[in-house]
């Protein structure tokens, strides 16, 4: 299996600005907190992976 690091465009659930993030699909399903690059509010980013393919990406307010 090749570790694929796709770049995805997401929208901040606080300020609605678009930004790019890179996802590490090698570890499978993940949920983590990352601050918005624009407004610095915490976003919860979660995604599902199957056979090194991104199935689902969800970005929501943390907390």
Secondary structure, DSSP 8 states (H G I E B T S, - for coil): ------EEEEE-TTT--EEEEE--GGG-SEEEEEE-TTT--EEEEEEEEETTEEEEEEEEE--
